[in-house]
Amino acid sequence: MTPSDPTPGTPPTDPAPLLTVRTTVVLLSAAVIGLVTGGLAFLGGGPTAGAVLAGLTASGAGVPALHKLIR
């Protein structure tokens, strides 16, 4: 048995999460903001490309704002 092997009876340690809860909340909130903005732009009669661009812009602008707001 090598020193890096866990000893019998000791549970293995869990790996660190890929994203923290705060990061997940910020990114999901930005995605929702982008979807709502793009959907409203599309329903408002704008072209599809314009609605996609509006949604991506709102989502991208929302990330730094949400990063500052959510602590």
Secondary structure, 3 states (H helix, E strand, C coil): CCCCCCCCCCCCCCCCCCCCHHHHHHHHHHHHHHHHHHHHHHHCCCCHHHHHHHHHHHHHHHHHHHHHHCC
